[in-house]
Amino acid sequence: MSEGIRDKVAIIGVGCSRFGERWDAGIEDLIKEASVEACEDAGIEIRDIQAIWLGTAQGSQQTGGVPTGIVVSQSLQTQGTPVTRVENACASGQEAVRGAAYGVASGAYDLVMAIGAEKLKDTGYGGLGGGAPGKWEPVYGAFGSAPGRYAMAATAYFAKYGLAFEEGKRILAEISVKSHYYGVKNPKAHLRREVTVEEVLNAPLIAWPLGLFDCCGVTDGAAAAIMVPASMAKKYRKDYINIKGIGISAGAGWGKEREDYDFTYWDATQMAARQAYSEAGIKDVHKQIDLVELHDCFSIAELIATESLFLCEAGKYKQEFTDRRAYYHDGEMPVNVSGGLKSFGHPIGASGCRETYEICKQIQGKAQEPSRQIKDAMIGLSHNQGGHPGRFVCGVIIYGMP
C-alpha cells in the first residue's frame, strides 16, 4: 500500500535567476544564480548537497553535446555529487522537483536540490516549432505549432460556451492585462511592462484568435529548490514549507483523434489535480487553496487550466474570475501573481521550479513587492504541463505550512 508524500518532505531554500533575454549569461551562470540564492536561503553550502535533479528540455542545444546533468556539476563544481537530468517537455521543471522530493521521501538522501534551467535565446529558438512536411491540412495541421494548438482550444471554448469573438477575446485580454500588471511588480520578471485591454485586442495576431499579448515569449532563466526530510527541517529554519501532495498524469496522445474530446478542458490536468488533492487532503479548493501558480503559456491556457483544476465551474470563468477579479492578489483565488509564464517568462525547463519559488516566497510572506503579497497565504498549488491540448503531461504539487 502506497503511503504518499504528504508532510514527509520540506523545502528549506529557494532561488531564482532574473528571467529575460540574458545575453550576459550562459546556462552555467543561470544555474549558479538560482542555486547560490537557494543555498543562501537555506543556510547551507553547495558541498552539503547530496544529490541534484536538473530539469531542462533543450539541454543538448545548450551544452553542445549529450543533454546530461554534467552542466550542473561543471557549473557548481560539485565534485562527484550525483546529478540526474530529467525531461518532460514544458513540465521538466516540476519533474525535477518531484524527483528530488521522492529522493528525500525514500530515505535515500537527507539534503537535495532541484534545478530547472533553460537558455533559449542563444540557440535561436523561436518558440513556434513546425509540423511535419505534408501535414498542413487546414484543421489537423494547426497542431504543428504551439500557438496553433492553443488557438484551436480558444475557438473551441468560444463555440462551446456561446461566446462571440469580441467577448471571448476580451476575456483573454483581461488575463494578459493581469499577467503584465504583476510582471511589472516582480523584479525578476522578463516582461515588465503594463498593457491595456485595448493594446491586447489591437495587437498583431499570432494564431487567430490569439494575438501577440496572448502568448508567452522565449526566455532564459533558472530556478532551484532545496529539500530535506520534514523531520529535519527545523534544523535549518522555522518557516520551512512542506510538500503536501503530488500528482502527475501523462495523456495517451489521442486527443486530436478522439471525437469525444473538444479541446475545452485539460484531462491530464484534471487527473493530476485529483491525485494531488487526494494526497494533500484537499476537500474544498476554494476554502483550502490560497494561491495558484499555473501553466499559462497562452492566455487561453490560464483560463482552461483554472477550470480543469476545478477552481471554477466549466464555462463559468468570466463570471467567477474575470468579472469579480478573483484572480488578483487580493481576490478570492489569486492566480499567477508572479506574472506567470506570460509575463515572468517561460524558459521551458525552469518554469515548474520557478512556480515552487513563488509559492514558497508567498507563503513565507516574502514576495518581492508588498503590492502583490497575498495576505495570510498558507496553502499553494503549482501546475506545470507540457505537450499540447489533447496530448499533455501534467504535474500538480500542493505546498503548505507544517
C-alpha positions in Angstrom: 0.0 0.0 0.0 1.5 3.3 -1.0 1.9 5.9 1.8 2.1 9.1 -0.3 4.4 12.0 0.3 2.3 14.3 2.5 4.4 16.2 5.0 7.4 14.0 4.5 9.5 16.5 2.6 10.2 20.1 3.4 11.6 22.9 1.2 14.1 24.9 3.2 15.6 27.2 0.5 14.6 28.5 -3.0 16.4 30.6 -5.5 15.6 32.1 -8.9 17.7 33.9 -11.5 16.4 37.0 -13.2 14.4 35.9 -16.3 14.7 37.6 -19.6 16.9 37.9 -22.7 20.1 37.0 -20.8 22.7 37.7 -23.4 25.0 38.4 -20.4 24.9 34.9 -19.1 25.2 31.3 -20.2 23.2 28.4 -18.8 26.0 27.8 -16.3 25.6 31.3 -15.0 21.9 31.0 -14.7 22.3 27.7 -12.7 24.7 29.5 -10.4 22.4 32.4 -9.8 19.5 30.3 -8.8 21.5 27.7 -6.8 23.6 30.1 -4.9 20.5 32.1 -3.8 18.8 28.8 -2.8 21.8 27.7 -0.7 22.0 31.1 1.0 18.2 31.0 1.6 18.7 27.6 3.3 21.8 28.5 5.1 23.9 25.7 3.6 26.9 25.3 1.2 26.8 23.7 -2.2 29.1 20.9 -0.9 26.4 19.9 1.7 24.0 18.8 -1.1 23.9 15.0 -1.5 22.0 14.8 -4.8 20.7 17.1 -7.6 17.9 16.8 -10.1 18.0 19.0 -13.2 15.0 19.7 -15.4 15.8 21.0 -18.9 14.2 20.4 -22.2 16.7 21.8 -24.7 19.9 20.7 -22.9 21.7 19.3 -25.9 21.5 22.6 -27.8 22.9 24.5 -24.8 25.7 22.2 -23.8 26.9 21.2 -27.3 26.6 17.6 -26.6 24.6 14.9 -24.8 22.0 16.5 -22.6 23.2 15.2 -19.2 23.4 16.7 -15.7 27.1 17.4 -16.2 26.2 21.0 -16.9 25.3 21.3 -13.2 28.4 19.6 -11.8 30.5 21.8 -14.1 28.6 25.0 -13.1 28.7 24.3 -9.4 31.8 22.2 -9.2 30.0 19.6 -7.1 32.9 17.1 -7.4 31.1 13.8 -7.7 27.6 14.6 -6.3 25.0 12.6 -8.3 23.1 14.7 -10.8 20.1 13.4 -12.7 18.8 15.2 -15.7 15.1 14.8 -16.3 12.9 16.0 -19.2 9.2 16.1 -19.6 8.7 18.9 -22.2 7.5 22.1 -20.6 6.8 20.2 -17.3 10.5 19.4 -16.9 11.0 21.9 -14.0 8.3 20.3 -11.9 9.6 16.9 -12.8 12.9 17.9 -11.2 11.1 19.0 -8.0 9.2 15.7 -8.0 12.3 13.6 -8.4 14.2 15.4 -5.7 11.2 15.2 -3.3 10.9 11.4 -3.9 14.7 11.1 -3.3 14.2 12.5 0.1 10.9 10.7 0.9 12.5 7.4 0.0 15.1 7.9 2.7 18.0 7.8 0.2 19.1 11.4 0.8 18.7 14.0 3.6 19.6 17.1 1.6 18.9 17.5 -2.1 18.3 20.2 -4.7 16.0 20.5 -7.7 17.0 22.9 -10.5 15.1 23.9 -13.6 17.1 25.8 -16.3 16.9 26.8 -19.9 19.0 29.1 -22.2 16.8 29.6 -25.2 17.8 33.0 -26.7 21.3 32.0 -27.8 20.0 28.9 -29.6 17.8 30.9 -32.0 14.8 29.1 -30.7 11.7 30.9 -31.9 9.1 29.0 -29.9 6.8 28.4 -32.9 8.1 24.9 -33.9 6.7 23.4 -37.1 4.7 20.5 -38.3 5.8 17.5 -40.3 6.1 18.2 -44.1 3.0 17.5 -46.0 0.7 17.6 -43.0 -0.6 21.2 -43.2 -4.2 20.2 -43.6 -6.4 23.2 -42.5 -7.5 21.7 -39.2 -5.2 18.9 -38.4 -2.1 20.9 -39.5 -2.8 23.6 -36.9 -1.2 21.3 -34.4 2.2 22.0 -36.0 2.8 25.0 -33.6 2.0 25.8 -30.1 0.1 29.0 -30.9 -2.0 27.0 -33.5 -2.8 24.3 -30.9 -3.9 26.7 -28.3 -5.7 28.9 -30.8 -7.9 25.9 -31.6 -8.6 25.4 -27.9 -9.7 29.1 -27.7 -12.1 28.9 -30.7 -13.5 25.6 -29.4 -14.1 27.2 -26.0 -15.8 30.2 -27.5 -18.0 28.0 -29.6 -18.9 25.6 -26.8 -19.9 28.3 -24.3 -21.5 30.7 -26.8 -19.0 33.5 -26.6 -18.9 35.9 -29.5 -15.4 36.5 -30.8 -15.2 40.0 -29.3 -16.4 38.8 -25.9 -14.0 35.8 -25.9 -11.1 38.0 -26.9 -11.9 40.5 -24.1 -11.9 37.7 -21.5 -8.4 36.6 -22.7 -7.2 40.2 -22.8 -8.2 40.7 -19.2 -5.9 37.7 -18.3 -3.0 39.2 -20.2 -3.5 42.6 -18.5 -3.4 40.9 -15.1 -0.2 39.0 -16.0 1.6 42.2 -17.1 0.3 44.1 -14.1 2.1 41.7 -11.8 5.1 41.3 -14.1 5.9 45.0 -13.6 5.8 44.4 -9.8 8.2 41.5 -10.0 11.9 42.5 -10.2 12.9 39.1 -11.7 10.3 39.0 -14.4 11.1 39.2 -18.1 8.3 41.4 -19.5 8.0 44.3 -17.1 5.5 46.5 -18.9 1.8 47.0 -18.2 -0.6 46.7 -21.1 -4.2 47.7 -21.5 -7.2 45.7 -22.8 -7.2 47.8 -25.9 -3.5 47.1 -26.6 -4.1 43.4 -26.2 -7.1 43.5 -28.5 -5.3 45.5 -31.2 -2.0 43.6 -31.1 -0.9 41.7 -34.2 -2.5 38.2 -34.5 -0.2 35.2 -34.0 -2.8 32.5 -34.5 -6.4 33.6 -34.6 -7.8 34.5 -32.1 -4.5 34.7 -30.1 -2.6 37.9 -30.5 0.9 39.0 -29.5 0.0 39.7 -25.9 -1.8 36.3 -25.5 1.4 34.4 -26.0 4.4 34.0 -23.7 7.8 34.8 -25.1 11.1 33.0 -25.4 13.1 33.5 -22.2 16.3 32.5 -20.4 16.2 31.6 -16.7 16.8 29.1 -13.9 15.2 28.3 -10.5 16.2 26.0 -7.6 14.7 24.4 -4.5 16.4 22.7 -1.6 14.7 19.9 0.3 15.2 17.8 3.4 13.1 15.4 5.4 10.3 17.3 7.2 11.5 15.9 10.5 14.9 17.7 10.0 13.6 21.0 8.6 13.6 22.9 11.9 17.4 22.5 12.0 17.6 24.8 9.1 14.8 27.4 9.5 11.4 28.0 11.2 9.4 29.0 8.2 10.0 25.9 6.0 7.4 24.7 3.5 6.1 21.2 3.4 5.1 19.3 0.2 1.5 18.2 0.9 0.7 16.3 -2.3 2.0 15.5 -5.8 0.0 14.4 -8.8 1.3 13.6 -12.3 -0.5 12.4 -15.4 0.6 11.7 -18.9 -2.0 11.6 -21.7 -2.1 8.8 -24.2 -1.9 11.3 -27.0 -5.1 10.7 -28.9 -6.9 13.9 -28.1 -6.9 15.3 -31.6 -8.2 12.0 -33.0 -11.0 11.4 -30.4 -14.4 12.5 -31.3 -15.4 12.9 -27.7 -12.6 15.4 -26.9 -13.4 19.0 -27.7 -10.2 20.8 -26.5 -12.0 22.9 -23.9 -10.5 21.1 -20.9 -7.2 19.5 -19.9 -7.9 15.9 -19.0 -4.3 15.3 -17.8 -4.6 18.4 -15.5 -7.8 17.0 -14.1 -6.3 13.7 -13.3 -3.1 15.2 -11.8 -5.2 17.6 -9.7 -7.3 14.8 -8.3 -4.2 12.9 -7.3 -2.6 15.9 -5.6 -5.8 17.0 -3.9 -6.4 13.5 -2.5 -2.9 13.1 -1.2 -3.0 16.6 0.4 -6.4 16.1 1.9 -7.9 19.0 -0.1 -11.7 18.7 0.1 -12.7 22.2 -0.9 -10.3 24.1 -3.2 -12.0 27.4 -2.6 -11.6 27.2 1.2 -8.2 25.4 1.3 -6.1 26.8 -1.6 -4.8 30.3 -1.1 -2.8 30.8 -4.3 -2.1 29.2 -7.6 0.8 29.3 -10.0 -0.4 27.6 -13.2 1.0 27.0 -16.6 -0.2 30.0 -18.7 1.9 29.7 -21.8 -1.1 31.4 -23.5 -4.0 33.4 -22.1 -6.4 30.6 -23.0 -4.2 28.2 -21.2 -4.7 30.1 -17.9 -8.5 30.1 -18.5 -8.8 26.3 -19.3 -6.3 25.3 -16.6 -8.2 27.2 -14.0 -11.4 25.3 -14.9 -9.5 22.0 -15.2 -8.0 22.4 -11.7 -11.7 22.7 -10.5 -11.1 26.3 -9.3 -14.3 27.3 -11.0 -17.1 25.6 -12.8 -16.5 24.7 -16.5 -17.7 27.6 -18.8 -18.0 30.0 -15.8 -14.6 31.6 -15.9 -15.9 35.0 -16.9 -18.5 35.1 -14.1 -16.3 33.6 -11.4 -12.9 35.1 -12.2 -12.9 37.9 -14.7 -16.0 39.8 -13.5 -15.0 39.5 -9.9 -11.3 40.0 -10.4 -10.9 36.8 -8.2 -7.5 36.0 -9.7 -5.8 39.2 -8.4 -3.7 39.0 -5.2 -6.5 40.5 -3.1 -9.2 38.3 -4.7 -10.8 35.0 -3.7 -8.4 32.8 -5.7 -5.1 34.5 -6.7 -3.6 33.1 -9.9 -0.1 33.8 -11.2 0.5 37.0 -9.2 4.2 36.4 -10.1 3.3 37.5 -13.7 3.1 33.8 -14.7 4.7 32.3 -17.8 3.2 35.1 -19.8 5.0 38.0 -18.1 7.6 36.4 -15.8 8.8 34.3 -18.7 8.9 30.7 -19.8 12.4 29.1 -20.0 10.9 25.7 -20.7 12.7 23.6 -18.1 12.8 26.3 -15.4 9.1 27.3 -15.2 7.9 24.5 -12.9 10.7 25.1 -10.5 10.1 28.8 -10.7 6.5 28.2 -9.6 7.8 26.5 -6.5 10.0 29.5 -5.8 7.0 31.9 -6.0 4.7 29.8 -3.8 7.3 29.4 -1.1 8.0 33.1 -1.0 4.3 33.9 -0.9 3.6 31.5 2.0 6.6 32.9 3.9 5.3 36.4 3.3 8.4 37.4 1.3 7.1 38.3 -2.1 9.4 40.9 -3.5 6.7 43.6 -3.7 4.1 44.2 -0.9 1.6 45.2 -3.6 1.4 41.6 -4.8 1.9 39.8 -1.5 -1.1 37.5 -0.7 -2.3 38.0 2.8 -2.1 35.1 5.2 -1.3 32.5 2.5 -1.0 29.0 3.9 -1.5 26.6 1.0 -0.4 27.0 -2.6 -0.7 25.0 -5.8 1.7 24.8 -8.7 0.6 23.4 -12.1 3.1 22.6 -14.8 2.3 21.0 -18.1 4.0 20.0 -21.4 2.7 19.0 -24.8 -0.4 20.4 -26.4 -4.2 20.2 -25.9 -5.2 16.5 -26.1 -1.6 15.3 -25.6 -0.4 16.6 -22.3 1.9 15.5 -19.5 0.9 17.5 -16.4 2.1 17.8 -12.8 0.3 19.4 -9.8 2.0 20.0 -6.4 0.4 21.3 -3.2 2.6 23.1 -0.7 1.8 24.4 2.7 2.9 25.3 6.2 3.5 22.3 8.5 
